[in-house]
Amino acid sequence: MKRQQQNVTAASIDFRLSGIHTNKPTIRGLPLPRPYPSPPASTNVPKNKEPHHAQD
């Protein structure tokens, strides 16, 4: 059970990072909307996700 919980935490962090770029309300609330535009961010999300996972 402890092992599963650790996995959930890691997934939550990954999901949070992904959400910041995918979620519009999250980006709006965080100071990341300035360097990361909304329209281009949506298109760069899938492309950026592929290389990110490979490096990880």
N, C-alpha and C positions, 0 to 999 in steps of 0.2 A: 504493500500500500504506500509505503514511504517512497518507493521508487517511482510509482505512478505520479505522486504529488510533485516530485521534482520535475518530471517531464511536463506536467501541466504548467509549472512556473516558467519553464523555458519557452513553452508554446505561447504563453501569455505575453511574454516579452516580445517574441517575434510578431505576434498578432498586433501588439501595441505599436510597434515600429511600422508595421505594414498599414495599420489603421491610420496612422498619422498622415501617410501619403495617400491612402485610398479614401479615408473618411474626410469629407469636406468640413464638417463642423469641428472635428478635432484639429485639423490644420488651422482653421480660423482661430480657434482658441489659443493654439500654441504660436510662438513667434517663429514658426517655420514657413508660414505662407509667403513671407517676403522673398526668400531665396528660391522657394519652390512654388511656382504658379499652379493654379488649379487645373486648367485644361491640359497642359503639357505633363503635369504630374500623373494624371490618369493614364496617359499613354506610356510614360516612362516607368510606371509601376511594374508591369509584367516584364518588361525588358530588364529592368534593374534587379528584379527578383531572381531571374535565372542565373546571372553571374554571381550574385550575392550568395546563393545557395551552394554554388560550385566552390566558391572560395571557402565557405564555412566548412 
